[in-house]
């Protein structure tokens, strides 16, 4: 991808956490082809500054997408769109249902 700027159109759904909106926005950019396998994403500080959000929000979104297989992190290099993406026809990103996110009780 070189040094061209990555533009992420942030989904704004007030019913969801901001990091979930951001994760969904990144997946949408991958599905649209604006982010391609192997493309480097901006660092968390740079993206946080450009979107006007806290760096922890960017980090949480990146970590979620790494767990789902959309992104890969390479030490001392950065975060990249995975070369082997999840099956786009079968597995599209959805936030967890409320029943999956309820706190554990003792």
Secondary structure, DSSP 8 states (H G I E B T S, - for coil): -TT----------TTS-HHHHHHHHHHHHHHHTSS-TT-B---HHHHHHHHTS-HHHHHHHHHHHHHHTSEEEETTTEEEE-SS---TTT-------HHHHS----
